[in-house]
């Protein structure tokens, strides 16, 4: 008897491989509930997930069974889906079954079977953006999965016919990040273009009232006024602003101002803001001007042991208890490191137990990533010195706040109660050898 999660995971891969489609979040829910032992009816599923029964029964479910029928080459419905899927899974477990892996770099594609949902975290985000004036804040170190989550939030919003825009601030030219006015004009221009509206920037921009007021008026009097459905505006890597304290204070206070407007101005309730950043703000902000103490805060966790096991299965690997223990000890479940190790094992056709002992070396399976982390470190002498202190201590230490936040953004340290510690054994071993035994 196959477990529920094994069947769901297998089904997702099967549909992607054979139909080049992917399941929407609500289709996954209908599938999961339809093959579970405590099978729920469409009315229950609709009620628990804030949908109408008609939408689930006449739109979501029929499309799901049609996809499954296409993938399996036989008629599939709610009553026979579990039997059909278990039969197909047993067939696919033969040695001839091929698994197509994908490199772990960058955003995990929407259609990818390698995206691991973290409990109810995704569902919380999906439900939050349905609220008028929603403000969602996602924080996690680099390569933790922020952009992949953003993509799925926007995809969910698109199923509701919302306007969905994502702007990544690490793609903004440096000169635009040194001036509040330049940056806000860039923001307005990009949103206008993606909404396929004609630019009216010059008609709304008045130098005498300041760029913050100009930007707000442009959104209110032009952008929001000319769209009929809600707008999800996702701003990725807003920590790129932090190099300029004035721009940081101006823009973050502007976001807070917009959030406050959603409370009593109906037009502003169309705007649903999602921001993602890889470090805490180390620039002092007044409590009533910061957007980082309102809305829903999401901090992405590392993978649990069960999630690592599931990801290994998706790669066609059945880890031994020893391999799983070594991988968790080495990476502490950091998503990118786990995916990279599994990817290399499959690509090289070498068991993890043979690859992990040398992982923290200049020739190991994670060497390229380690060299990149070293490059990031060496750009800042303060970071190198602070990290060396932690490596020597081999325990928690209190670091200067800005340095601690920057090390955390790289994923090199964990922070708890103002104390920093090296985030995983991989970094402790590699950098300990590099700095002190090299």
C-alpha positions as CSV (number, residue, x, y, z in Angstrom):
1,X,0.0,0.0,0.0
2,X,1.5,3.3,-1.1
3,X,1.4,6.3,1.2
4,X,-0.8,9.3,0.3
5,X,2.2,11.6,-0.3
6,X,3.9,9.1,-2.5
7,X,0.9,8.9,-4.7
8,X,0.4,12.7,-4.9
9,X,4.1,13.2,-5.7
10,X,4.0,10.5,-8.3
11,X,0.8,11.9,-9.9
12,X,2.4,15.4,-10.1
13,X,5.4,14.0,-12.0
14,X,3.3,11.8,-14.2
15,X,1.1,14.7,-15.3
16,X,4.0,17.0,-16.0
17,X,5.9,14.4,-17.9
18,X,3.0,13.1,-20.1
19,X,0.8,16.2,-20.5
20,X,3.3,19.1,-20.0
21,X,0.8,20.6,-17.6
22,X,1.1,21.1,-13.8
23,X,-1.5,20.8,-11.1
24,X,-2.8,24.0,-9.6
25,X,-2.8,24.3,-5.8
26,X,-6.6,23.6,-5.6
27,X,-6.3,20.7,-8.0
28,X,-3.6,19.2,-5.6
29,X,-6.0,19.6,-2.7
30,X,-8.9,17.8,-4.6
31,X,-6.5,15.0,-5.6
32,X,-5.2,14.6,-2.1
33,X,-8.7,14.5,-0.6
34,X,-10.0,12.2,-3.3
35,X,-7.4,9.5,-2.7
36,X,-7.1,9.8,1.1
37,X,-8.7,7.2,3.4
38,X,-11.0,9.9,4.8
39,X,-12.3,10.9,1.4
40,X,-14.0,14.3,1.6
41,X,-16.8,15.4,-0.8
42,X,-16.6,18.4,-3.0
43,X,-18.7,20.5,-0.6
44,X,-16.3,19.9,2.3
45,X,-13.3,20.6,0.1
46,X,-14.9,23.9,-1.1
47,X,-15.9,25.0,2.4
48,X,-12.4,24.3,4.0
49,X,-10.5,26.1,1.2
50,X,-12.9,29.2,0.7
51,X,-14.2,28.1,-2.8
52,X,-17.7,27.6,-4.0
53,X,-18.9,24.0,-4.3
54,X,-19.9,24.8,-7.9
55,X,-16.4,25.9,-8.8
56,X,-14.8,22.7,-7.4
57,X,-17.4,20.3,-8.7
58,X,-17.9,21.7,-12.2
59,X,-14.5,23.3,-13.1
60,X,-11.6,22.1,-10.9
61,X,-12.5,18.4,-10.6
62,X,-13.4,17.8,-14.2
63,X,-10.2,19.3,-15.4
64,X,-8.2,17.2,-12.9
65,X,-9.9,13.9,-14.0
66,X,-9.3,14.9,-17.6
67,X,-5.6,15.5,-17.0
68,X,-5.3,12.2,-15.2
69,X,-7.1,10.3,-17.9
70,X,-4.8,11.9,-20.5
71,X,-1.7,11.0,-18.5
72,X,-2.8,7.4,-17.8
73,X,-4.4,6.7,-21.2
74,X,-7.6,5.4,-19.5
75,X,-10.7,6.8,-17.9
76,X,-10.1,8.2,-14.4
77,X,-12.7,9.6,-12.0
78,X,-13.0,10.3,-8.3
79,X,-14.1,6.7,-7.5
80,X,-11.3,4.8,-9.3
81,X,-8.4,7.3,-9.2
82,X,-6.5,5.7,-6.2
83,X,-6.6,2.2,-7.7
84,X,-5.5,3.5,-11.1
85,X,-2.6,5.5,-9.7
86,X,-1.4,2.7,-7.4
87,X,-1.4,0.3,-10.4
88,X,0.6,2.9,-12.5
89,X,3.0,3.5,-9.7
90,X,3.8,-0.2,-9.4
91,X,4.5,-0.4,-13.1
92,X,6.6,2.7,-13.1
93,X,8.7,1.3,-10.2
94,X,10.4,-1.1,-12.7
95,X,14.1,-0.5,-13.7
96,X,13.1,0.9,-17.1
97,X,11.3,3.9,-15.5
98,X,13.4,7.0,-16.1
99,X,13.4,10.1,-13.9
100,X,14.3,13.4,-15.5
101,X,16.1,15.6,-13.1
102,X,16.7,19.3,-13.3
103,X,19.5,21.5,-12.0
104,X,18.8,23.2,-8.7
105,X,19.8,26.6,-9.8
106,X,17.4,29.6,-9.8
107,X,13.6,29.5,-9.4
108,X,12.0,26.1,-9.3
109,X,9.7,26.1,-12.4
110,X,6.0,26.1,-11.8
111,X,5.7,22.8,-13.6
112,X,8.6,21.2,-11.8
113,X,7.9,18.1,-9.6
114,X,10.9,19.1,-7.5
115,X,9.1,21.9,-5.6
116,X,8.6,20.8,-2.0
117,X,5.6,22.4,-0.2
118,X,6.3,23.2,3.4
119,X,3.3,22.1,5.4
120,X,0.5,24.7,5.2
121,X,2.9,27.6,4.5
122,X,1.9,27.9,0.8
123,X,-1.8,27.7,1.6
124,X,-1.4,30.4,4.2
125,X,0.1,32.7,1.5
126,X,-2.6,31.9,-1.0
127,X,-5.4,32.7,1.5
128,X,-3.7,35.9,2.6
129,X,-3.6,37.5,-0.8
130,X,-7.3,37.0,-1.2
131,X,-7.8,39.6,1.5
132,X,-8.4,43.2,0.4
133,X,-5.2,45.2,1.1
134,X,-3.2,42.2,1.9
135,X,0.5,42.6,2.8
136,X,2.7,39.6,2.8
137,X,6.4,39.6,3.9
138,X,8.7,36.7,3.0
139,X,12.1,36.5,4.6
140,X,14.8,33.9,4.1
141,X,18.5,33.7,3.2
142,X,19.6,33.4,-0.5
143,X,18.8,30.1,-2.2
144,X,16.1,29.3,0.3
145,X,13.2,29.3,-2.1
146,X,11.7,32.9,-1.8
147,X,11.5,33.4,-5.6
148,X,10.0,30.0,-6.1
149,X,7.3,30.7,-3.5
150,X,6.6,34.2,-5.0
151,X,6.1,32.5,-8.4
152,X,3.5,30.2,-6.9
153,X,1.7,33.0,-5.1
154,X,1.4,34.9,-8.4
155,X,0.3,31.8,-10.2
156,X,-2.4,31.3,-7.6
157,X,-3.5,34.9,-8.0
158,X,-3.7,34.5,-11.7
159,X,-6.3,31.7,-11.2
160,X,-8.4,34.3,-9.5
161,X,-8.0,36.6,-12.5
162,X,-5.9,39.1,-10.5
163,X,-3.2,41.2,-12.2
164,X,0.1,39.7,-11.1
165,X,3.4,41.5,-11.3
166,X,6.9,40.6,-10.0
167,X,9.8,43.0,-9.9
168,X,13.2,41.8,-8.8
169,X,15.2,44.6,-7.4
170,X,18.5,42.8,-8.0
171,X,17.9,43.5,-11.7
172,X,17.7,47.3,-11.1
173,X,20.6,49.4,-12.4
174,X,22.9,50.7,-9.6
175,X,22.3,54.3,-10.5
176,X,18.6,53.9,-9.9
177,X,19.2,52.7,-6.3
178,X,21.0,56.0,-5.3
179,X,18.0,58.3,-5.7
180,X,14.4,57.9,-4.3
181,X,13.0,59.8,-7.3
182,X,14.7,57.7,-9.9
183,X,13.8,54.5,-8.2
184,X,10.1,55.4,-7.8
185,X,9.8,56.5,-11.4
186,X,11.4,53.2,-12.4
187,X,8.8,51.4,-10.2
188,X,5.8,53.4,-11.7
189,X,7.1,52.9,-15.3
190,X,7.5,49.1,-14.8
191,X,4.1,48.6,-13.3
192,X,2.5,50.7,-16.0
193,X,4.2,48.7,-18.7
194,X,3.3,45.3,-17.2
195,X,-0.4,46.4,-16.8
196,X,-0.3,47.3,-20.5
197,X,-1.3,50.9,-19.8
198,X,0.0,54.1,-21.5
199,X,2.5,55.9,-19.4
200,X,1.2,59.1,-17.8
201,X,4.1,59.6,-15.5
202,X,5.0,63.1,-16.6
203,X,1.3,64.2,-16.2
204,X,1.3,63.1,-12.5
205,X,4.8,64.1,-11.5
206,X,5.2,67.4,-9.7
207,X,8.6,68.3,-8.4
208,X,7.1,70.6,-5.8
209,X,5.3,67.9,-3.9
210,X,8.1,65.3,-3.8
211,X,8.5,61.9,-5.3
212,X,6.8,59.9,-2.4
213,X,3.5,61.9,-3.0
214,X,3.9,61.7,-6.8
215,X,4.3,57.9,-6.7
216,X,1.3,57.5,-4.4
217,X,-0.9,59.8,-6.5
218,X,0.1,58.0,-9.7
219,X,-0.9,54.6,-8.2
220,X,-4.1,55.9,-6.8
221,X,-5.3,58.3,-9.5
222,X,-4.1,56.3,-12.5
223,X,-2.9,52.8,-12.0
224,X,-5.4,51.5,-9.5
225,X,-8.2,53.5,-11.0
226,X,-7.7,51.9,-14.4
227,X,-7.8,48.2,-13.4
228,X,-11.0,46.3,-12.5
229,X,-9.5,43.4,-10.6
230,X,-7.0,43.3,-7.7
231,X,-3.3,43.7,-8.4
232,X,-0.7,41.5,-6.7
233,X,2.6,43.5,-6.7
234,X,5.5,41.2,-5.7
235,X,8.8,42.9,-5.0
236,X,11.7,40.4,-4.7
237,X,15.1,41.1,-3.1
238,X,14.1,44.5,-1.5
239,X,17.3,44.2,0.5
240,X,19.0,45.6,-2.6
241,X,17.8,49.0,-1.4
242,X,19.6,48.7,2.0
243,X,22.9,50.1,0.6
244,X,21.3,53.5,0.6
245,X,19.8,54.4,4.0
246,X,17.8,57.4,2.6
247,X,16.2,55.3,-0.2
248,X,15.5,52.5,2.3
249,X,13.7,54.8,4.7
250,X,11.8,56.6,2.0
251,X,10.6,53.4,0.2
252,X,9.7,51.4,3.3
253,X,7.8,54.2,4.8
254,X,5.9,54.6,1.4
255,X,4.9,50.9,1.6
256,X,3.7,51.4,5.1
257,X,1.7,54.4,4.0
258,X,0.1,52.4,1.2
259,X,-0.8,49.6,3.7
260,X,-2.5,52.2,6.0
261,X,-4.5,53.5,3.0
262,X,-6.0,50.1,2.4
263,X,-7.8,50.3,5.7
264,X,-10.3,53.0,4.7
265,X,-9.9,53.7,0.9
266,X,-11.6,51.1,-1.2
267,X,-9.5,51.8,-4.3
268,X,-6.3,50.9,-2.4
269,X,-7.8,47.6,-1.3
270,X,-7.2,46.4,-4.9
271,X,-3.4,46.4,-4.1
272,X,-2.0,43.2,-2.6
273,X,1.7,43.7,-1.7
274,X,4.2,40.8,-1.4
275,X,7.8,41.7,-0.5
276,X,10.7,39.2,-0.2
277,X,14.1,39.9,1.3
278,X,17.1,37.9,2.3
279,X,18.2,39.9,5.4
280,X,16.6,42.0,8.1
281,X,16.7,45.8,7.8
282,X,19.7,47.0,9.7
283,X,18.8,50.7,9.1
284,X,16.8,52.2,12.0
285,X,13.1,52.9,11.2
286,X,10.4,54.4,13.3
287,X,7.8,51.9,14.4
288,X,4.9,53.7,12.7
289,X,6.9,54.1,9.5
290,X,8.1,50.5,9.0
291,X,6.1,48.0,6.9
292,X,8.0,45.2,8.5
293,X,5.8,45.0,11.6
294,X,2.4,44.7,9.8
295,X,0.8,42.2,7.5
296,X,1.6,38.5,7.5
297,X,5.3,37.6,8.1
298,X,6.6,34.3,6.5
299,X,10.1,33.1,7.4
300,X,11.0,30.1,5.2
301,X,12.2,27.1,7.2
302,X,14.8,24.5,6.2
303,X,13.5,21.2,5.0
304,X,12.5,18.6,7.6
305,X,13.9,15.1,7.4
306,X,10.6,13.9,5.9
307,X,10.8,16.6,3.2
308,X,14.4,15.6,2.4
309,X,13.2,12.0,2.0
310,X,10.4,13.1,-0.3
311,X,12.8,15.1,-2.4
312,X,15.2,12.2,-2.6
313,X,12.3,10.0,-3.9
314,X,11.5,12.6,-6.5
315,X,15.2,12.2,-7.7
316,X,14.7,8.4,-7.8
317,X,16.9,7.9,-4.7
318,X,16.0,5.7,-1.7
319,X,18.4,7.0,1.0
320,X,19.6,4.7,3.7
321,X,19.1,5.8,7.3
322,X,22.8,6.5,7.4
323,X,22.8,8.6,4.2
324,X,19.8,10.6,5.4
325,X,21.5,11.3,8.8
326,X,24.7,12.4,7.1
327,X,22.9,14.7,4.6
328,X,20.9,16.3,7.4
329,X,23.9,16.8,9.6
330,X,25.9,18.3,6.7
331,X,23.3,20.7,5.4
332,X,20.7,21.0,8.3
333,X,18.1,20.7,5.6
334,X,19.1,23.9,3.7
335,X,17.0,23.5,0.5
336,X,19.6,24.4,-2.1
337,X,22.3,22.3,-0.5
338,X,20.0,19.3,-0.3
339,X,18.9,19.6,-3.9
340,X,22.4,20.1,-5.1
341,X,23.7,17.0,-3.3
342,X,20.8,14.9,-4.6
343,X,21.2,16.3,-8.1
344,X,25.0,15.5,-8.1
345,X,24.3,12.0,-6.8
346,X,21.9,11.2,-9.7
347,X,24.0,13.0,-12.3
348,X,27.2,11.3,-11.3
349,X,25.4,8.0,-10.7
350,X,27.2,7.7,-7.3
351,X,25.5,6.9,-4.0
352,X,25.5,9.8,-1.5
353,X,27.4,7.7,1.0
354,X,30.4,7.9,-1.3
355,X,30.0,11.6,-2.1
356,X,29.2,13.1,1.3
357,X,32.6,12.4,3.1
358,X,34.4,14.8,0.7
359,X,31.6,17.3,0.2
360,X,33.3,20.0,2.3
361,X,36.4,20.1,0.1
362,X,37.5,22.0,-3.0
363,X,36.9,19.0,-5.1
364,X,33.6,17.7,-3.6
365,X,30.1,17.8,-5.0
366,X,29.4,21.1,-3.4
367,X,32.7,22.8,-4.2
368,X,31.3,25.3,-6.7
369,X,28.7,26.6,-4.2
370,X,31.4,26.8,-1.5
371,X,33.6,28.9,-3.8
372,X,30.7,31.2,-4.5
373,X,30.1,31.6,-0.7
374,X,33.8,32.4,-0.2
375,X,33.7,35.0,-2.9
376,X,30.7,36.7,-1.2
377,X,32.5,36.6,2.1
378,X,35.8,38.1,0.8
379,X,34.0,41.1,-0.6
380,X,33.7,42.4,2.9
381,X,36.5,42.3,5.5
382,X,34.1,42.7,8.4
383,X,32.2,39.6,7.3
384,X,35.4,37.5,7.1
385,X,36.6,38.6,10.5
386,X,33.2,38.0,12.2
387,X,32.8,34.6,10.5
388,X,36.3,33.5,11.5
389,X,35.4,34.4,15.1
390,X,32.4,32.0,14.9
391,X,34.4,29.3,13.4
392,X,37.0,29.5,16.1
393,X,34.4,29.6,18.9
394,X,32.5,26.6,17.4
395,X,29.5,28.0,19.4
396,X,27.1,30.9,19.5
397,X,28.4,34.5,19.7
398,X,26.9,37.9,19.6
399,X,28.0,39.8,16.5
400,X,27.5,43.4,15.4
401,X,24.0,43.6,14.0
402,X,24.6,44.6,10.4
403,X,27.3,42.0,10.0
404,X,25.2,39.3,11.6
405,X,22.3,40.1,9.2
406,X,24.5,40.0,6.2
407,X,26.0,36.6,7.2
408,X,22.5,35.3,7.7
409,X,21.4,36.6,4.2
410,X,24.2,34.4,2.8
411,X,22.9,31.4,4.7
412,X,26.2,31.1,6.6
413,X,24.8,31.7,10.1
414,X,21.6,31.2,12.0
415,X,20.4,33.8,14.5
416,X,18.6,33.3,17.7
417,X,18.2,35.8,20.6
418,X,20.9,38.0,19.1
419,X,23.3,35.1,19.0
420,X,24.8,33.8,15.8
421,X,26.1,30.4,15.0
422,X,27.5,28.7,11.9
423,X,24.4,27.3,10.1
424,X,25.6,23.9,9.2
425,X,28.5,21.4,9.4
426,X,29.4,21.9,5.7
427,X,30.3,25.5,6.3
428,X,32.0,24.8,9.6
429,X,34.2,22.1,8.0
430,X,35.0,23.8,4.7
431,X,35.7,27.3,6.0
432,X,37.4,26.1,9.2
433,X,39.9,24.2,6.9
434,X,40.2,27.1,4.5
435,X,40.9,29.8,7.1
436,X,42.9,27.9,9.7
437,X,44.3,24.7,8.2
438,X,45.0,25.8,4.6
